[in-house]
């Protein structure tokens, strides 16, 4: 059986695509800023995430927002093997 779609690597993200994550909203009542930042972290390369954080902070959003468990996106990224670049981006925005 063959796959219907091939995984796309190194997809080019436009500014509009990055900005579209500012419209992401939670469906479970969690903190909107945390949810938005987490989804961007989970979906973007570090360079795209850096651009997103610029837009995010430009809208006066809370970079230190926490999830239901009290952790920030920086807390989460710092536990991931490839999270160091993202932590640097978040530290620069704090």
Rosetta blueprint (number, residue, H / E / L):
1 X L
2 X L
3 X L
4 X L
5 X L
6 X L
7 X L
8 X L
9 X L
10 X L
11 X L
12 X L
13 X L
14 X L
15 X H
16 X H
17 X H
18 X H
19 X H
20 X H
21 X H
22 X H
23 X H
24 X L
25 X L
26 X L
27 X L
28 X L
29 X L
30 X L
31 X L
32 X H
33 X H
34 X H
35 X H
36 X H
37 X H
38 X H
39 X H
40 X H
41 X H
42 X H
43 X H
44 X L
45 X L
46 X H
47 X H
48 X H
49 X H
50 X H
51 X H
52 X H
53 X H
54 X H
55 X H
56 X H
57 X H
58 X H
59 X L
60 X L
61 X L
62 X L
63 X L
64 X L
65 X L
66 X E
67 X L
68 X L
69 X L
70 X L
71 X L
72 X E
73 X H
74 X H
75 X H
76 X H
77 X H
78 X L
79 X L
80 X L
81 X L
82 X L
83 X L
84 X H
85 X H
86 X H
87 X H
88 X H
89 X H
90 X H
91 X H
92 X H
93 X H
94 X L
